[in-house]
Amino acid sequence: MAARGDEQANFPATPPPELKVGRTRTSGAWVVVIFALLVGLLMLVFILQNGTSQRMAFLWLHFTVPLGVGFLLAAILGGLVVVLIGVARITQIRLVARRHVRAEHTQATTPPPS
């Protein structure tokens, strides 16, 4: 009669199941944070290398700033314009979605004509 250990030796052990974690919002946030830090580092190097002062005018404002800081301000203002356009678009989509849900709700609650 075979011992219990001999029976287990004849059959290969099944490998443990792989634990696979898909992409999550947190992992995506880490990628964005690392990318933002690298871009920030490049911007800092650019600003430090372009320290020559330049006279600038914006609307009614006239001021003198280092060239790198002026480019940084222009990039920030451009980013704010993009954010405002994005907020307007998201608001527009939400309003359309809300109207669509209300229209479906009113169709579902009205009794069929007899």
C-alpha positions as CSV (number, residue, x, y, z in Angstrom):
1,M,0.0,0.0,0.0
2,A,1.3,3.4,-1.0
3,A,1.8,6.1,1.5
4,R,-0.1,9.4,1.2
5,G,3.1,11.2,0.3
6,D,3.7,8.9,-2.6
7,E,0.2,9.7,-4.1
8,Q,1.0,13.4,-3.9
9,A,4.4,12.9,-5.6
10,N,2.7,11.4,-8.7
11,F,0.6,14.5,-9.4
12,P,2.3,17.9,-10.0
13,A,1.3,20.6,-7.7
14,T,-1.0,23.2,-9.2
15,P,0.7,26.6,-9.4
16,P,-1.0,29.3,-7.3
17,P,-3.3,31.6,-9.3
18,E,-1.7,34.8,-10.5
19,L,-2.8,38.0,-8.8
20,K,-3.2,40.5,-11.5
21,V,-4.2,44.0,-10.7
22,G,-5.4,46.1,-13.6
23,R,-5.0,49.8,-14.1
24,T,-6.6,51.9,-11.4
25,R,-7.2,55.6,-10.9
26,T,-4.5,55.6,-8.3
27,S,-1.9,54.1,-10.7
28,G,-2.9,56.6,-13.3
29,A,-2.5,59.4,-10.8
30,W,1.0,58.2,-10.0
31,V,1.9,58.4,-13.7
32,V,0.5,61.9,-13.9
33,V,2.3,63.1,-10.8
34,I,5.7,61.7,-12.1
35,F,5.1,63.4,-15.5
36,A,4.2,66.7,-13.8
37,L,7.3,66.6,-11.6
38,L,9.5,66.0,-14.7
39,V,7.9,68.8,-16.6
40,G,8.2,71.1,-13.5
41,L,11.9,70.2,-13.3
42,L,12.4,71.1,-16.9
43,M,10.5,74.4,-16.5
44,L,12.7,75.3,-13.4
45,V,15.8,74.7,-15.5
46,F,14.4,76.8,-18.3
47,I,13.5,79.6,-15.9
48,L,16.9,79.6,-14.2
49,Q,18.7,79.7,-17.6
50,N,16.6,82.5,-19.0
51,G,17.1,85.1,-16.2
52,T,17.4,88.1,-18.5
53,S,14.8,90.7,-17.7
54,Q,12.3,91.7,-20.4
55,R,9.7,94.4,-20.5
56,M,6.3,93.1,-21.2
57,A,2.8,94.5,-21.7
58,F,-0.5,92.7,-21.1
59,L,-3.7,94.7,-21.7
60,W,-3.1,97.8,-19.6
61,L,-0.3,96.4,-17.5
62,H,3.3,97.1,-18.2
63,F,6.0,95.3,-16.2
64,T,9.5,93.9,-16.3
65,V,10.1,90.2,-15.5
66,P,12.7,87.6,-16.3
67,L,12.2,86.0,-19.6
68,G,11.6,82.5,-18.2
69,V,9.1,83.8,-15.7
70,G,7.2,85.6,-18.6
71,F,7.0,82.3,-20.5
72,L,5.8,80.5,-17.4
73,L,3.1,83.1,-16.9
74,A,2.1,82.8,-20.5
75,A,1.9,79.0,-20.2
76,I,-0.2,79.3,-17.0
77,L,-2.6,81.7,-18.6
78,G,-2.9,79.4,-21.6
79,G,-3.6,76.5,-19.4
80,L,-6.3,78.4,-17.5
81,V,-8.0,79.2,-20.9
82,V,-7.9,75.5,-21.7
83,V,-9.4,74.6,-18.3
84,L,-12.2,77.2,-18.7
85,I,-13.1,75.7,-22.1
86,G,-13.1,72.2,-20.6
87,V,-15.3,73.3,-17.8
88,A,-17.8,74.9,-20.3
89,R,-17.8,71.7,-22.3
90,I,-18.3,69.4,-19.3
91,T,-21.2,71.6,-18.1
92,Q,-22.8,71.5,-21.5
93,I,-22.6,67.7,-21.6
94,R,-24.0,67.4,-18.1
95,L,-27.0,69.6,-19.0
96,V,-27.7,67.5,-22.1
97,A,-27.5,64.3,-20.0
98,R,-29.7,65.7,-17.3
99,R,-32.4,66.7,-20.0
100,H,-32.1,63.2,-21.4
101,V,-32.7,61.5,-18.0
102,R,-35.6,63.8,-17.3
103,A,-37.2,63.0,-20.7
104,E,-36.8,59.2,-20.1
105,H,-38.3,59.6,-16.6
106,T,-41.3,61.5,-17.8
107,Q,-41.9,58.8,-20.6
108,A,-41.6,56.0,-18.0
109,T,-44.1,57.7,-15.5
110,T,-46.8,58.7,-17.9
111,P,-49.5,56.1,-18.3
112,P,-50.1,54.7,-21.8
113,P,-53.0,56.1,-23.7
114,S,-56.2,54.0,-23.6
